[in-house]
Amino acid sequence: MKTPNIPENAPFNDIQRAWLGGFFAGMHSHMLQNTDSVNNADARTINILYGTQTGNSESIANDAAAVAKSHGLLANVKSLDDIELDMLVTMEYLLIIISTYGEGEMPDNAQLLWDAISADSSPKMEQTKYSVLALGDTSYDLFCQAGVDWDNRLSELGADRLYDRIDCDVDFDDPTEAWISSVIPMMAEGATVSVVASDSEANNKPKYNRKNPFSTKILSNRLLTSETSSKETRHYEFSLEGSGLTYEAGDALNVIPQNCPDLVADIIKAIRCNGDEEQPIHSELMTLSEALRTHFEIKLPNKDLIQEIANRSGNQEFNKLIKSEDRNELSKYLWGRDILDLLLQFPAIDISAAEFIALLKPLQHRAYSISSSGKMHPESVHLTVASVRYRSHDRDHKGVCSTYMADLVNENTDVKIFFSPNTSFRVPEDDTLPIIMVGPGTGIAPFRAFLQERQYRKASGKNWLLFGDRNKATDFIYQDEIEAMQTNGVLTRLDLAFSRDQEEKIYVQDKMRENGAEMFSWLENGGSFYVCGDANYMAKDVDKALHEIIEKHGNKTADQAVEYVNQMKKEKRYVRDVY
């Protein structure tokens, strides 16, 4: 599933205690024990803690750990939800790498520790030396707010900010590398341990990544919803043949799109250029048309562009709205508008090709939850994507990546992709344990992968899927597959909630409450509870229903239900892939 706040598609893992040896991670591994390269008795330990919704922060944490090793340090890499407050306050060297999702919200795996450290009773941390790397998206008002909050709170508790916080936008590679190369030597200052590298300690970064994506071909593009549906949801399959790439159920696939040629042409016309103007892009000359099609975000206006359009327009009402800093009113105004809408609204604006490009953000990949098991489909990867199309301000609008795949990609198109591991969003290692999956709409994607995974592994644990959409006749995607899984026993229980098939709307959370006693029984038997989909409404409603079920059928108080859910989170039995 795409997550615009990035965002970030999930979390990663655990480390042995430092005295067992030096443990240093690559992109997809735990810290590995190495007894011959570091003098463990004298080595300084730095704690690298990450909070992530889509996996980026964990990946950076492992990169930082690898650099720490080269400086003679022991690196203790952990998710923030693997740390208790009493452990945190004893840490002498601390790096926090944390993303922000939604409107300034903490990622799921950081919330519990944040609640603890935010309390008035939190101990001082005057012996701690720290730095914070914050990931975010300047398209959102509360840019990097989670990182800002952690940085301020650590300072309030007396911790020594060894290096100023770095706030990273969606194109975070360069500032991240700069932060790591600056802060690690500062953390190592005074440490005397030498490192002797061994051949087995090569950096385990994947061959294909953001900067070096894999170029593949599409194998399948088929409509899942009925042609009479109010939605357009499609199934895609991309080839992995010859790539050497592998993935796990729960991971995300990142697709690097290209912009719609028609939108490019309309924007060029709106700024009164012809598209042939040559522009220097990354030390290479290319036409304005090519640059806008392949290198820049030209759909949603960023803050700098909005401000510049306001300045150049001379429109008093628009300038007043921006200067008022009334977020609600500005959001209402911008709702449904894109860059072209603003350019058309103020046609008198005079801006050159170079000036316009300078105000744009780089074109970013879109992350989607994978809807296939890599064990069952080792030579391909599947996606389940809703095509974004809507009418607004007298124009037809389209999502960048969803319609790139739907409209522009064919069997001859080179599509650039790379994977993002999501190690927290996994089926249980114990195949006997039950799982409950709540995934309405395209939120079913990772659960199709989970069910394939459980089928491949011949898992004996029970599987419960709660799925819903608008209408059963038009929106029951993967119906044949789901019913076949029921027949062959892979899918133990299926509850459907089609909201518009009856006068009173029914949602997945209503189905949860209807079957609360059995759901609580599954949880009591060690069941894991997974949610995928909309973070703003569905996931919050599901969370509320979960608490109510535990309170009612577990005979608990509201506070005890909260404690029960928090324990599930700590045990990684309540995890979400939300956007």
Buried (B, 14 or more C-beta within 10 A) or exposed (E): BBBBBBBBBBBBBEBEEBEEBBBBBBBBBBBBEBEEBBEBEEBBBBBBBBBBBBBBBBBBBBBBBBBBBBBBBBBBBBBBBBBEBEEBBEBBBBBBBBBBBBEBBBBBBBBBBBEBBEEEEBEEBEEBBBBBBBBBBBBBEBBBBBBBBBBEBBBEBEBBBBBEBBBBBBEBEEBBEEBBEEBBEEBBEEBEBEBEEEEEBEBBBBEBBBEEBBEBBBBEBEBBBBEEBEBBBBBBBBBBEEBEBBBBBBBBBBBBBBBBEEBBBBBBBBBEBEBEBEBEBEEEEBBBBBBBBBBBBBBBBBBEBBBBBBEBBEBEEBBEBBEEEEEEEBEEBBEEBBBBBBBBBBEEBEBEBEEBBEBBBEBBBBBBBBBBBBBBBBEBBBBBBBBBBEEEBEBEBBBBBBBBBBBBBEEEBEBBBBBBBBBBBBBBEEEEBBBBBBBBBBBBBBBBBBBBBBBBBEBEBBBBBBBBBBBBEBBBBBEEEBEEBBEEEBBBBBBBBBBBBEEEEBBBBBBBBEBBEBBBEBBEEBBBBBBBBBBEEBBEBBBEBBBBBBBBBBEBEEEEBBEBBBEBBBEBBBBBBBB
